Amino acid sequence: MSQQSLANSSDESVLAAISHFFGWLVALIVWATQKDKSPYVRYQSMQALAFDLITGIAVSIVFGCMSVLIFAVLGIGIGDIAIYGNQANPLAEPIRIVVASMAAVPLLIPCMIIPLVAIIFIARLIATIQTLQGKDFRYPWLGKLVERYQQS
């Protein structure tokens, strides 16, 4: 965005900040209502929408991977018991160790999610502060993509 696209009024700054801070639904509403009125608000709200889409996908992937891991290991343990029962299984001991270690997985989930959510919150906070000051905030690499999209 060029220097002329910076916020001309405090209303534009506030709308841009609201778009970044409150998530995709508010950003979508701001974008839909202000896209023809202010290039600055249009760009910032579109950028906030794109950021929320990407972070939503990332969080979903992390949860999905953790869920697959939990169910796969538990399935292996249940399958071992169902197939072999009390009979000798050459892999029984390692499988039981892995299944028993799955008790630690609920502790690993917050260890993965809390930093991810903290990074997302800090990025939103920085974007909010920058746009409240009327500055042209850009998420790294995402800002250029959004600008290119809006020009086409």
N, C-alpha and C positions, 0 to 999 in steps of 0.2 A: 504494500500500500504506500502511496506517495504521501508527502507531508500534507497535501490538501485534504486527505481523507481522514485526518485526525478529527476527533470530536469537536464540533463547533459549539456545543452547548453542554451544560451540566446534565440535562435530560438525556442526551445521547450517551454520555459517560455512564450514567446510572443504569440505563437500559442495557448497555454492553456488559457492565459489571454483573447485573442480575442474570444475564444470559450465561455467563461463565460460572457463577457460584451455585445457582439453584438446579442445575441439571438439564437434561434433554427436553423435558416437557416445557419448562419455562423458556428455554432457548428457542424451541420450536414456535411457541406463541409469540415471542418477541420478534423472531424472524418473519413470521407470517404477517404480523401487523405493521412492521417497520421496514420491510425490505425495499419498498418503493420510496420511502421518505428519507432515509439516511444511508449512504454507502458504508459509513463507519459501523453503524449498528448492524447492517446486513452482513458485513464481513465478520464482525466479532461473534454474532449469534450463530452464523454458519460454522465458524471455527469451533465454537462451543459444542454444537451438535456433532460435528465430526469427532471431536475429542471424546465425547460421551459414547459415541458408537464404538470407537476403538477400545476404550477402557472397558466398556461393557462386554465386548468380545473377549478381551484378555481375562477378565474376572471369570467369565463363563468357562473358558478353556482351563483355567486353574482348578475350578471346582469340578469340572468334568474329569480331568486327569486324576484328581484325588478320589473321586467316586469310583472310577474304573479300577484304580489301584486297590481300593478297599474291597470292592466286590470280587475282583479277580483273586486276591489272596484268600479271602474267605471262601470263595468257591473252590479253590484248590484244597483247602483244609476240609471242607465238607465232602468234596469228592473223594478225598483220601479215606475218610471215615466210611463213606458209603460203599466204596469199592472193596477196601481191604478189611474194614471192621477191626477185629482184634488179631488178624493174621499178620505175619511178618511182611513188612513192606520195606524194601531197601531204602526208599526215600522218606520213610515215615518220620524219622527224627528231624531232618532238615525242614520238612514241610511243617511239622509241629512247631519248630522254632520260629519260622516265618509267620505262621498264623498267630502265635503267641506275641510276637513283636508288633502285630497290628494293633495292639492295645495302645501303642504310642502314636498311631496315626491321628487320632483326634487332637493330640497335642501339636502335631505338625501343621494341621490346617490353619490355626491362628498364626503360626510362625510364617506361613506363606501369605496369608490374606492381609494381615495387619500391615506389613510393610507396603504391600501393593495399594491398599486403601489410603495409607498415609501419603504415599507419593502422589496419588490422584488428588487428594485433598490439598496438598501443598501446591501442586500445579494450578488448581482452581483458585486458590487464595492469591497466588502471584498474579494470575490473569485478572482477578477481580481488582486487586490494588492498582495494577497498571492501567486498567481501563477506567477506573474511577478518577485517576489523574489525567485522563484524556489522552494517554499515550497509545501508540499503535502496538498492541501486544500481539506476538506471534508464538504459537507453540512451535518448537523445533520441527522441521521438515513438514509438519502438517499445515502450517501457515501458507507455505508456497503452493501446496496442493489445492487448498481452498481458494486461494487467489486465482490460480490457473483455471479452476472450475468455474468461478464466477465470470471470468473473462470470456469463456467459450459460450 
